[in-house]
Amino acid sequence: DKQNKQDNSKMASTRNDLRDVQPILTVLQSKAIGNLFTKIRDKETTSVEFVSYSKRLMRLLAEEAIAHLPTTPHTVTTPTSSPYHGHLSITDTDPSSVCAVSIIRAGDSLLESVREIVPGVRVGKLWIQRNESSERKEAVHSCTKLPKGVGDMDVLLCDPMLATGGSSIAALRILVEEYNVDQKRIVFANVISCPEGLEAVSKEFPEIKIVTCWVDEELNEDKYIVPGLGDYGDRFFNTV
C-alpha cells in the first residue's frame, strides 16, 4: 500500500503538468496496474514473462479504450424478470463499423488484445518506425493498409508506447488528412506515455481521446521514456 501511494503521488505530480492535455486524456485506474508494471519494467523479466504480464495489462487497457467508443441505450430483462436499463458499445451492436489500427510492430501486440474482445472489428495497419540513427528520432512511414470506408468508421489506434509522439502524429495525420477520419471518432490507446509525447499529440490533434495505463516522468536525451520499460516491441516479440 505504501508503494502504491508513492506511485500515485508521482503520477499525480506528472498529471499536474498536463493540464492542457487532461480534457482528452484518461489514465487507467486499477490496483493491478502497479503490480503488472513492476514486472514488465524489470530488465530481468524474460520475454515469456513480459508477454504474459503485458497481455494482462493490455486486456485492461483494451477494455477501457473500447468503453470510450460510442454507446447506445439498451434495456434487458434479468433472470429475476426485472428490467435493466444499460447501454451497449458500438463494438457490440455494429463491430464492422469500428477499425482497430496498429502502428506496426509493437502496436500488433495491443491489436490482438482488442481482437480477443471484439473478433469482428475491422483491422488496419500502418508501418511507421522512428529513425534510431537520427538524433531527432523522426518517424518514417513506409506502408499503409486500411479497409475501404475507414473515413466513416470509429477508429481505435493501437501503439503501446507514446514517447516523442512522432510515430503517433504520423499515424494520425494519415488517418485524418489522407483518409478523412474525424478526430472526434479516434481513440488512441497506449500502455505507457510521457508528458512530451502527450503534449505533442494533443497540440496537433486536440479532439481525439487518449487512453493510457501510465504517464512516466519524461524523455531522456536519447528520446527514451524514463524510468520506462525498454523497447516494447523487442521485448514482446523476443528480438532484444
C-alpha positions in Angstrom: 0.0 0.0 0.0 2.9 2.4 0.8 4.4 1.7 -2.7 1.0 2.3 -4.3 0.8 5.6 -2.6 4.2 6.6 -3.8 3.4 5.6 -7.3 0.1 7.5 -7.2 1.9 10.6 -5.8 4.4 10.6 -8.7 1.6 10.1 -11.2 -0.4 12.9 -9.7 2.6 15.2 -9.9 3.0 14.3 -13.6 -0.7 14.9 -14.2 -0.5 18.4 -12.8 2.0 19.2 -15.5 -0.5 18.0 -18.2 -3.5 20.4 -17.5 -3.8 21.2 -21.2 -3.9 17.5 -22.1 -6.3 16.4 -19.4 -9.6 17.1 -21.3 -8.7 14.3 -23.8 -6.6 12.1 -21.5 -7.8 9.1 -19.5 -5.3 7.3 -17.2 -6.4 3.8 -16.2 -7.3 3.4 -12.6 -6.7 -0.1 -11.2 -4.6 -1.5 -8.3 -3.5 -4.3 -10.6 -1.5 -1.9 -12.8 1.3 -1.2 -10.3 2.0 -4.9 -9.9 1.9 -5.6 -13.6 4.2 -2.6 -14.4 6.7 -3.8 -11.8 7.2 -7.0 -13.8 7.3 -5.5 -17.3 9.7 -2.7 -16.2 12.2 -5.2 -14.7 15.2 -5.8 -17.0 15.5 -9.3 -15.6 11.9 -10.2 -16.7 12.2 -12.8 -19.5 10.4 -12.4 -22.8 7.9 -15.2 -21.9 7.1 -13.4 -18.6 6.9 -10.0 -20.4 4.4 -11.3 -22.9 2.3 -12.8 -20.1 2.2 -9.8 -17.8 1.9 -7.3 -20.6 -1.1 -9.2 -22.1 -2.9 -8.9 -18.7 -2.2 -5.2 -18.7 -3.2 -4.7 -22.4 -6.5 -6.6 -21.7 -7.4 -3.9 -19.1 -6.3 -1.2 -21.5 -8.3 -2.6 -24.4 -11.5 -2.8 -22.4 -11.1 0.8 -21.2 -10.3 2.1 -24.7 -13.3 0.3 -26.2 -15.5 1.8 -23.5 -14.6 5.2 -24.9 -16.2 4.4 -28.3 -19.9 5.4 -28.9 -22.6 3.6 -27.0 -26.4 3.3 -27.3 -29.0 2.8 -24.6 -30.2 -0.8 -24.3 -32.7 -2.4 -21.9 -32.5 -6.1 -21.0 -34.5 -8.4 -18.7 -32.6 -10.0 -15.9 -33.2 -13.6 -14.7 -35.4 -12.1 -12.0 -37.7 -10.8 -14.7 -36.6 -7.2 -13.9 -35.7 -4.7 -16.5 -32.2 -3.3 -16.5 -31.6 0.0 -18.4 -28.0 -0.1 -19.6 -26.1 0.6 -22.8 -24.1 -1.3 -25.4 -20.9 -0.3 -27.2 -20.8 0.1 -30.9 -18.5 -2.9 -30.8 -21.5 -5.0 -29.6 -24.1 -3.6 -32.0 -22.0 -2.9 -35.2 -18.4 -4.1 -34.8 -17.7 -3.8 -38.5 -18.1 0.0 -38.2 -15.0 0.1 -36.0 -11.5 -0.1 -37.2 -8.6 -1.1 -34.9 -5.4 0.3 -36.4 -2.0 -0.8 -35.2 1.3 1.0 -35.7 3.5 -1.9 -36.6 5.3 -3.6 -35.0 4.7 -3.1 -31.3 1.1 -2.0 -32.0 0.3 -5.5 -33.1 0.5 -6.8 -29.6 -2.2 -4.4 -28.4 -4.2 -5.0 -31.5 -4.5 -8.7 -30.6 -5.9 -7.8 -27.2 -8.6 -5.7 -28.9 -9.4 -8.5 -31.3 -9.8 -11.0 -28.5 -12.5 -8.8 -27.1 -14.1 -7.8 -30.4 -13.3 -10.5 -33.0 -15.5 -8.8 -35.6 -13.6 -5.5 -35.6 -12.1 -4.3 -38.8 -8.3 -4.1 -38.9 -5.8 -1.6 -40.3 -2.0 -1.4 -40.3 0.4 1.5 -40.5 4.1 0.7 -40.8 5.8 3.6 -39.1 9.1 3.4 -37.3 11.3 6.0 -35.8 14.7 6.5 -37.3 17.0 5.3 -34.5 20.1 6.6 -36.3 18.8 10.1 -36.3 19.3 12.5 -33.3 15.7 13.7 -33.7 14.3 10.1 -33.9 11.8 11.2 -36.6 9.1 8.9 -37.8 9.5 7.1 -41.1 6.3 5.8 -42.8 6.7 3.0 -45.3 3.3 1.2 -45.7 -0.4 1.6 -45.2 -3.2 -1.0 -45.3 -6.6 0.3 -44.2 -10.1 -1.1 -45.0 -12.3 0.7 -47.5 -14.6 3.3 -46.0 -12.4 3.8 -42.9 -13.2 7.5 -43.1 -16.7 6.7 -41.9 -15.6 4.5 -39.1 -14.7 4.9 -35.4 -11.0 4.2 -35.1 -9.1 2.6 -32.2 -5.4 3.4 -32.7 -3.1 1.0 -31.0 0.5 1.6 -30.0 1.9 0.5 -26.6 4.4 3.4 -26.3 3.9 7.2 -26.7 7.4 8.7 -26.4 8.2 11.7 -28.6 4.8 11.4 -30.3 6.4 11.2 -33.8 5.0 7.9 -34.9 1.6 8.6 -33.3 1.3 12.0 -35.0 2.4 10.5 -38.4 -0.3 7.8 -38.0 -3.0 10.4 -37.0 -2.0 12.6 -40.0 -2.6 9.7 -42.3 -5.9 8.8 -40.8 -7.2 12.4 -40.6 -5.7 14.1 -43.6 -5.4 11.2 -46.1 -8.4 9.1 -45.1 -10.7 11.8 -43.7 -11.3 10.1 -40.3 -13.0 12.5 -37.9 -10.7 13.4 -35.0 -13.6 13.0 -32.6 -14.0 9.4 -33.7 -10.4 8.4 -32.8 -9.4 6.7 -29.5 -5.7 6.3 -29.1 -4.7 3.6 -26.7 -1.2 3.1 -25.3 0.4 1.3 -22.4 2.9 3.8 -21.3 3.3 7.5 -22.2 5.2 10.6 -21.1 4.4 14.4 -20.9 6.4 15.3 -24.0 4.5 12.9 -26.2 1.1 13.6 -24.8 1.6 17.3 -25.3 2.8 16.9 -28.8 -0.1 14.7 -29.9 -2.8 16.8 -28.1 -1.4 20.0 -29.6 -1.9 18.8 -33.2 -5.0 16.7 -32.6 -6.9 18.3 -29.7 -10.2 16.4 -30.4 -9.0 12.8 -30.2 -9.3 10.7 -27.0 -6.1 9.2 -25.4 -6.3 6.3 -23.0 -3.1 5.2 -21.3 -2.1 2.9 -18.4 0.7 5.1 -17.1 2.3 8.5 -17.6 6.0 8.3 -16.9 8.2 11.2 -15.8 10.0 12.3 -19.0 12.1 11.5 -22.0 15.9 11.2 -21.6 18.4 12.7 -24.0 18.1 9.7 -26.3 14.4 10.2 -26.5 13.5 7.1 -24.4 10.8 7.2 -21.8 12.2 7.1 -18.2 12.1 5.2 -16.0 10.4 3.3 -18.8 10.5 -0.4 -19.7 12.8 -0.6 -22.7 11.7 -1.3 -26.3 8.2 -2.7 -26.0 8.2 -4.4 -29.4 11.6 -6.0 -28.9 10.7 -7.4 -25.5 7.3 -8.6 -26.6 8.4 -10.3 -29.8 11.7 -11.5 -28.2 14.1 -9.7 -30.6 16.1 -8.0 -27.9 
